[in-house]
Amino acid sequence: MFSSGDTPWLYPDVPAILQGLGAAGIGLAVASRTPTPHVADVFIDKLQIRSHFCSIQLIPAADGFDHHSAQKDRAHLPRIQRETGHDYHEMLFFDDEHGNIRKVSRLGVVSILVDTSTGVCMAALERGLQAFADAKREAAGSSSSEEPPGWLPGMFPGVAAQQRQQMRLQCN
């Protein structure tokens, strides 16, 4: 278990993702069920990433993997919805637990499973944005198979195409 004196780190793609999504005006939220919310809060400050988030939900759990207490679909997402005013169909959710993905998807949130070895990497973000665009098209009744707008590369001007490709390969 971590303590507030430990040194946190981010997955390699996260700084560029936070910067790119922030520059594009996309609101971000954190939802974590943890036995040590105070440590998670300290880590957010140590990493200097608090300003990237419009909602931070750090809910205590008995052992960090307590499947009976704070659940993403009953605790985190409703709070994020209240704080941001965004409907569930306007949200994109990333998690490393199949159960959370299944439950949150039932709310109408586009949900993407990520690998714990890579976290939210560039490839996972691209999968999420594609799934989100597909869900929007489906909700609008469009059967068009055209690609979503080419906005992803534009969000990351400091990341060259070759570097984005390398990031995708590391993530897969």
Phi, psi and chi 1 to 4 in degrees:
 res  aa     phi    psi   chi1   chi2   chi3   chi4
   1 MET       -  145.3 -171.9  150.3  -22.8      -
   2 PHE   -82.9  155.1  -67.8  104.1      -      -
   3 SER  -123.7  164.0   75.1      -      -      -
   4 SER   -65.0  -15.5   57.5      -      -      -
   5 GLY   -83.2  -10.9      -      -      -      -
   6 ASP   -71.3  161.7  -69.8  -27.8      -      -
   7 THR  -100.6  114.0  -58.4      -      -      -
   8 PRO   -79.9  165.8   31.1  -34.9      -      -
   9 TRP  -145.3  160.6   51.5  -88.8      -      -
  10 LEU  -108.3  151.7  -64.6  170.8      -      -
  11 TYR   -62.2  151.3  -72.9  101.6      -      -
  12 PRO   -53.8  -39.5  -25.5   33.6      -      -
  13 ASP   -80.0  -16.1  -66.9    0.7      -      -
  14 VAL   -60.8  -44.7  170.2      -      -      -
  15 PRO   -57.0  -44.9  -28.0   37.3      -      -
  16 ALA   -66.4  -38.3      -      -      -      -
  17 ILE   -64.7  -47.1  -71.0  170.6      -      -
  18 LEU   -60.6  -45.1  -69.7  175.0      -      -
  19 GLN   -65.3  -44.8 -177.3  178.0   10.8      -
  20 GLY   -65.8  -45.3      -      -      -      -
  21 LEU   -67.8  -37.6  -66.4  175.4      -      -
  22 GLY   -63.1  -43.9      -      -      -      -
  23 ALA   -64.6  -28.5      -      -      -      -
  24 ALA   -83.7   -1.5      -      -      -      -
  25 GLY    77.5   22.4      -      -      -      -
  26 ILE   -90.7  121.5  -63.8  172.2      -      -
  27 GLY   -72.3  140.1      -      -      -      -
  28 LEU  -123.0  151.0  -57.3  173.0      -      -
  29 ALA  -136.5  155.1      -      -      -      -
  30 VAL  -114.6  135.5  171.8      -      -      -
  31 ALA  -133.1  114.6      -      -      -      -
  32 SER  -137.2  131.5 -177.5      -      -      -
  33 ARG   -99.5  115.0  176.9 -175.2   65.0 -132.2
  34 THR  -144.4  147.5  172.9      -      -      -
  35 PRO   -74.2  -11.9   25.6  -32.4      -      -
  36 THR  -133.9   70.8   55.5      -      -      -
  37 PRO   -60.0  -31.8    5.8  -10.2      -      -
  38 HIS   -64.6  -35.7   62.8  -76.4      -      -
  39 VAL   -69.6  -43.5  173.1      -      -      -
  40 ALA   -59.0  -41.0      -      -      -      -
  41 ASP   -63.4  -42.3 -161.4   50.4      -      -
  42 VAL   -63.8  -41.7  167.9      -      -      -
  43 PHE   -61.9  -40.9  -81.1   14.7      -      -
  44 ILE   -58.3  -41.4  -71.2  169.1      -      -
  45 ASP   -70.3  -43.2  -72.3  -26.1      -      -
  46 LYS   -59.7  -37.0  -78.4 -174.9  173.7 -173.7
  47 LEU   -79.8   -8.0  -67.3  166.1      -      -
  48 GLN    56.3   47.7  -60.5  177.8   -6.4      -
  49 ILE  -119.4    0.0   58.6  173.3      -      -
  50 ARG   -54.3  -38.4 -174.0  173.2  -60.6  -83.3
  51 SER   -66.5  -13.8   63.8      -      -      -
  52 HIS   -80.2  -10.3  -68.6  -78.8      -      -
  53 PHE  -117.1  135.6  -57.3  103.5      -      -
  54 CYS   -91.4  -12.7   57.4      -      -      -
  55 SER  -151.1  133.7  178.2      -      -      -
  56 ILE  -128.2  114.5  -62.1  175.8      -      -
  57 GLN  -112.9  102.7  -60.4  -61.2  -42.1      -
  58 LEU  -113.5  100.3  -55.5  172.9      -      -
  59 ILE  -108.3  128.8  -61.1  176.8      -      -
  60 PRO   -66.1  144.6   -2.4    8.4      -      -
  61 ALA  -135.6  154.4      -      -      -      -
  62 ALA   -57.4  -44.5      -      -      -      -
  63 ASP  -135.2   14.4   63.9    6.3      -      -
  64 GLY    87.6  -22.2      -      -      -      -
  65 PHE  -129.4   34.4  -59.2   98.6      -      -
  66 ASP   -76.3  107.6  177.3   -4.2      -      -
  67 HIS   -81.4    3.0  -62.6  -73.9      -      -
  68 HIS  -110.7  -15.1  -57.5  -69.9      -      -
  69 SER   -98.3 -133.1   65.2      -      -      -
  70 ALA   -53.1  115.8      -      -      -      -
  71 GLN  -110.8  145.1  -63.8  -66.3  -42.7      -
  72 LYS   -58.2  -39.8  -58.2  -75.8 -165.6 -106.6
  73 ASP   -79.2  -21.3   60.5  -28.9      -      -
  74 ARG  -109.8  -16.2  -72.5 -178.7  -80.7  156.9
  75 ALA  -120.8  -61.8      -      -      -      -
  76 HIS   -64.9  -56.4  -66.9  107.2      -      -
  77 LEU   -65.1  -41.0  -85.8  -71.8      -      -
  78 PRO   -60.4  -37.5  -27.9   36.9      -      -
  79 ARG   -67.4  -42.7  -71.8 -179.6 -175.6 -178.7
  80 ILE   -62.6  -40.9  -69.5  168.9      -      -
  81 GLN   -61.4  -44.2 -175.0 -177.0   43.8      -
  82 ARG   -64.0  -43.4  -80.6 -167.6  -54.8  -85.2
  83 GLU   -69.8  -36.0  -74.1 -175.4   10.8      -
  84 THR   -97.7  -22.8   65.2      -      -      -
  85 GLY    78.8    7.5      -      -      -      -
  86 HIS   -88.9  135.4  -68.5  -69.8      -      -
  87 ASP   -71.3  159.9  -70.3  -30.2      -      -
  88 TYR   -58.7  -37.8  -68.5  136.1      -      -
  89 HIS   -69.7   -6.6   69.9  -84.9      -      -
  90 GLU   -98.6    5.7  -62.2  172.5  -42.7      -
  91 MET  -109.6  151.7  -64.2 -179.0 -173.0      -
  92 LEU  -126.0  125.6  175.6   55.9      -      -
  93 PHE  -120.2  133.5  175.2   73.9      -      -
  94 PHE  -119.2  135.9  -63.9   89.0      -      -
  95 ASP  -155.1  159.8 -158.5  -69.6      -      -
  96 ASP  -104.8   12.1   62.9   -7.9      -      -
  97 GLU  -119.1  124.5  -66.9 -178.1   29.6      -
  98 HIS   -56.0  -41.3  -73.2  -81.4      -      -
  99 GLY   -61.0  -42.0      -      -      -      -
 100 ASN   -65.4  -40.8  -72.0  -22.8      -      -
 101 ILE   -60.8  -46.5  -65.2  -64.1      -      -
 102 ARG   -61.6  -48.5 -172.6  178.0   61.1 -107.2
 103 LYS   -66.3  -44.3  -70.0  174.6 -174.8  175.6
 104 VAL   -69.4  -34.9  170.0      -      -      -
 105 SER   -60.3  -35.8  -67.2      -      -      -
 106 ARG   -62.6  -22.4  -74.0 -173.1 -156.9  137.9
 107 LEU   -77.1  -13.2  -63.2  173.7      -      -
 108 GLY   100.3    9.8      -      -      -      -
 109 VAL   -88.6  130.1  177.3      -      -      -
 110 VAL   -66.8  123.7  173.8      -      -      -
 111 SER  -126.9  133.1  -57.1      -      -      -
 112 ILE  -123.0  126.9  -55.7  -62.2      -      -
 113 LEU   -80.2  130.9 -177.4   68.5      -      -
 114 VAL  -115.5  154.1  -61.9      -      -      -
 115 ASP   -82.9  137.7 -171.9  -65.8      -      -
 116 THR   -66.7  -18.7   57.0      -      -      -
 117 SER   -79.6  -18.8   67.3      -      -      -
 118 THR  -121.6  -20.6   58.8      -      -      -
 119 GLY    63.7 -153.8      -      -      -      -
 120 VAL   -81.7   96.9  179.1      -      -      -
 121 CYS  -100.4  178.6   58.5      -      -      -
 122 MET   -59.0  -42.4 -165.4   64.0   72.7      -
 123 ALA   -65.6  -39.9      -      -      -      -
 124 ALA   -64.9  -40.7      -      -      -      -
 125 LEU   -62.0  -44.4  176.0   63.5      -      -
 126 GLU   -61.8  -42.3  -71.7  177.3  -14.5      -
 127 ARG   -60.7  -42.6  -78.8 -166.8  -46.7  -87.8
 128 GLY   -64.4  -45.9      -      -      -      -
 129 LEU   -64.8  -37.4  -67.9  173.7      -      -
 130 GLN   -66.0  -45.5 -178.7   65.3   56.7      -
 131 ALA   -62.8  -38.7      -      -      -      -
 132 PHE   -64.3  -45.8 -171.7   80.4      -      -
 133 ALA   -63.0  -40.4      -      -      -      -
 134 ASP   -63.0  -42.9  -69.0  -12.3      -      -
 135 ALA   -64.0  -40.1      -      -      -      -
 136 LYS   -63.5  -44.2  -71.9  -73.3 -168.8 -172.2
 137 ARG   -61.8  -44.5 -101.0 -165.2  -54.2  -82.3
 138 GLU   -63.3  -42.4 -174.0  176.2  -46.4      -
 139 ALA   -65.1  -31.0      -      -      -      -
 140 ALA   -82.7   -5.6      -      -      -      -
 141 GLY    80.1   16.2      -      -      -      -
 142 SER   -88.4  133.9  171.4      -      -      -
 143 SER  -101.6    9.2   59.6      -      -      -
 144 SER   -61.5  136.9  170.8      -      -      -
 145 SER  -103.0   15.4   60.7      -      -      -
 146 GLU   -64.3  152.5   71.8 -178.6   57.1      -
 147 GLU   -67.0  150.8  -67.3  -66.6  -47.1      -
 148 PRO   -65.7  163.2   22.1  -29.7      -      -
 149 PRO   -52.1  146.1  -17.2   24.6      -      -
 150 GLY   -77.6   50.7      -      -      -      -
 151 TRP   -86.0  -22.9   56.2  -40.3      -      -
 152 LEU   -59.3  -52.2 -174.5   63.4      -      -
 153 PRO   -60.3  -35.1  -24.9   34.1      -      -
 154 GLY   -66.3  -22.9      -      -      -      -
 155 MET   -75.7  -17.4  -80.4 -166.6 -120.0      -
 156 PHE  -124.8   63.3  -55.1   98.6      -      -
 157 PRO   -63.0  -26.5   22.3  -31.4      -      -
 158 GLY   -83.9   -0.2      -      -      -      -
 159 VAL  -114.0  109.5 -178.9      -      -      -
 160 ALA   -65.1  156.3      -      -      -      -
 161 ALA   -54.8  -42.0      -      -      -      -
 162 GLN   -64.4  -39.3 -176.4  177.2   16.8      -
 163 GLN   -68.1  -38.3 -173.3  178.3   -0.5      -
 164 ARG   -62.5  -41.1  -76.2 -165.6  -52.3  -85.3
 165 GLN   -63.1  -41.9  178.8   61.2   26.3      -
 166 GLN   -62.9  -40.2 -177.2   61.9   30.2      -
 167 MET   -62.3  -39.9  -67.7  162.3   85.5      -
 168 ARG   -63.9  -43.5  -79.2 -173.1 -146.8  102.9
 169 LEU   -63.9  -39.0  -66.6  173.7      -      -
 170 GLN   -67.4  -27.7  -69.5  170.4  -10.2      -
 171 CYS   -83.3  -27.9 -173.4      -      -      -
 172 ASN   -80.4      -  -67.9  -31.7      -      -
